[in-house]
Amino acid sequence: MFTNWDVLIFILFFNSFNFQSDSYLNESFEEGIDYSLWKNQKGIVDETTIVDTLAFVGSKSLRIVHSFDSTSRSERNELVLRDGPLKKIRHGEHHWFRVAYYIPVSWEFEKSPKMGEIVSQWHHGLAHKFGGPSPMAIIIDRDHWKVKSSFGDPHSKGNFEKSLVKTNKNVLEDELLVEKGKWNVWLIHSYWSNSAEGLIEGWLNGEKVFIKKGPNCYANIDLYWKIGIYKPAWYKNRRTTSTLKREIFIDGLVHAKDSINLFK
């Protein structure tokens, strides 16, 4: 399906791209968590720490622990950029994102669908007010990955009409297994648009795994990026799951401009 040229593109990006000078965001948590930059949305029993025992870039990584808590909503432990120029992701521009996830060997896969964990969200800018699905999400669904895409024009009348949202529950054409005990590295290229010119494509561990052309976000609503663990099944204790605790490590975050010299 994908050519050697696709793999070469990823290698050139991964090895040659100047992350520091040509990025909106370059975060490997070597100096800890900068809470003037990040906001942590988490439950009262969750943990967000930096460890020096595991790293994808440098010598440290972000450790996210999300635990079930029957006394609260307890559905997320996520980091999101605070309001400012780094947070807003605009339509009609090319964006590149990289994120590495380490799934511990102790991770117990859920046995049923709809119990999974969203580990990255490209959410819409009115989510805090109206809710609704994120335009794009990377999900651990049992023992495999899913990438969900939602789009439409739900805000045309001033509210957020969820009935006007269209969703592709998984844009991946092949089943991709989650590999425990190693880094799973996602690279995403996006051109956000609610029209036919939209594009999202992704690589996992250097292999191109999907391309989706056409609408990929909501009309006239900017996006922002979230990382961590969001487990909808734990929202208000509405579903029983096979585990009460999730732990994941995250490193090597990059949000890059469209001016990368990828083909040179």
N, C-alpha and C positions, 0 to 999 in steps of 0.2 A: 504493500500500500504506500509506504513512504520510502524515499530514495536515500542513497548514501549522501546526497547533497543536503538532505534534511539533517542528517547526523552531523555533517561537517559544519552546518550553520550553528548547531548547538555548541560544538566544540570551540568554534571561533568565538562565540559569545562568552562561553564559560571561561576560557583561558586568556583571551586578549582584551576583553572589555575593561576599560578603566572605570571601575565602579565609583571611585571617589569623585572624579571630576565630572562625570557624565551621568549622575544619578540624582533623582529627587531624594531617595532614601537609601542608605547603606548601613545596615544595623546587624552587628554580630555580638552585641551585648558584652563587649570586652570591658567596658567601664560600668557595668551594671545596667539597671533600668533607669533611664532618664524620665522621671515622672513629670518634668516640665514639657516633655514631648508626648509621652504615652499616658493613657488613662486605662486603669485596670477595672473591668467590669466582672465581678466575681461574687460568689456566695461567701457566707461568713465562715465556712469550714474549708474553703479552698486555699491553695498555696500557689504563689508565684515567686519563684526564686531564680537565682543564677548559680550554675554549677561549673566547676572546673575539672570535672571528671569525664566530660564528654563534649566534643565540639566538632562542627563541620568546617567552620572558618575560625582561625585563631585558636584560643585555648579555653573558651567558655561557651555556654549555650543557655538558653532560656528553658526553665523547667516549669511546666504547667500541670498542676494537680487539680482535678475537678471531682468533687465527691457528692454523692446523693445526700440531700438534707431534707428530711420530711417536714421541717418546720418553716421552710421558705420555698421560693420558686425554684431555686437551685438548678437552673438550666444552662448556665454558662460560666466559664472563666476565660475571658478574652482580653487581649490588648487592642486598643484602638487609638489612633493618633488623635491628639487634641485638635480643636478647631484652629485652622491656620492654613497657610499655602501648601504645606506638605500633605494635608488630609484630603483636599478636594481633588477628585479625578474627573476631568472634563470630557465631554463628548467630542467627537471629531478630531481626536488626537491619538497617535500611536503610543502605547504604553507597554513596557516589559516588566514582569515581576518574577522574582526568584524566591523560593522558600524551601528549606530543607527540614524534614520531619524525621525524628528518630523514634520508632515505635518499639518500646521495650519488649523483650522476650516474654515477660510476664503478662503482657496485654492479652486479655481473654476476649476473643471475638464473640460478638453477639450471635445468637442462633436464629433470630427472626429479623425480617426486614422492618424498616421504619424505626429501628432502635439505634441508628448509627450516630456518629459524631461528625459535625461540620468543623473542619480545622482551618479553613480559610473562607472568608466571605468578602465579596465585592458588593457591598450593600448600597442601597439608595439613600440619598440625603434626607429623605423625609421619614425614614424608618422610626426615628425617635418619636414622631408625632402620630403616624398612622400604622406602623407595623408593615406587614406584607413581606413576601419572600425576597431574598437578595437576588439581584440579577445574575450573579454567578456564585457558586459555592463548590469547594472541594470537600468530599465526604468520604469517611470510612464507613462502608456498609458491609457489616459482617466481616468477611476476610478479603474484600476487594474495594477498589477505589470507584467512586462515582464523581462526575462533574455535572452539576445541574445548572441550567440556564433558564432565566425568566425574562420576559420582555413585554412590551405593550404600552398603552397610553392610559394608565389608570387614574391620572391626576387631572384630566382635562376639565373636570367640573368643580375643581377646588378641593374635593375629598380624595380618598384613595380607594377606588373601586376594585376590589380584589377579583371581581368577576371579569374584569377586563385584562387580567394578567394571563399570559400564555406561558406554559412551562414545558421545557424538554427535560425530563427527569434524569436523563443520563446521555450526554453527548458522546461518550466513549463508544467506539464501535466494537472493541474487544474487551474482554474481562481482564482487568489488571489486578493482580494479587498484591495485597499489602505485605511488604517484607518486614518481618520483625527482626530486631537486633542489628539493624543497619540504617543508614540514612536513605530516605526516600526524597529525591530532589525534584521539585516541580518548577518548570519554567513556563510562564504564560505570556503570550503576546496578544494584545487586544487593541482593537479599534472600536471604541464604544459608540454605538449608534442604534437608534430605533428604526432604521431603514435598511434597505437591501445592501448598503455599503458596509454594514457592520461585519466585524471579523473577530473571532477568538480562536486561538490555536495553542496547543500545549505539548510539552515534552516531559516525560518522566524518566529520570536517570539517563538522559541523553537520547532517548528514543522518542520520536514524534508519535503521539498517541491519539490526537484528534485535531480536526479543523472544522469550524462551524462558521459558515457565511450567512449573513442576513441579520435581522434584528437581534440585539443581545442585551438591551437595557430598557429603561423606561424613558419615554419622551420628556425632555426638558427637566430632568432630575439628574444632578451630578451623583457620582459614586464616591465611596471611600472604602479602604481596605481594613479588614479585621483578621486577627490571627488568634489561635488558642483552641479551646474546646467549647463547642455549643452542642448540647445534647437535648434536642427538643422533647424526647421521651420523658425527661425528668421535669418538664414544665408543670408545675402544680401537681406533681406526683401522678400524672395521668396514665403512665404505663409502667409495668413491672419489667425490669431488665435483668440480665444475667449477672451484672456487676454493679457494685455500688461506688466504685472509684476508678478514675481514669488518670493516667500519667503519660505525658508526652514531652519530648524535647524539641525545641525549634531553634534554628540558627540560619545565618547567611541570608538575611532578608535584603532584597534589592528591589527598588522601584525605579526604573530607568526611563529616560527620555526617549523620544522617537528618533533622536539624532545619532543613535549608536551606529558605528561603522561595521555592520554585521557582515556585509557581503564583500568587504575589501580585504 
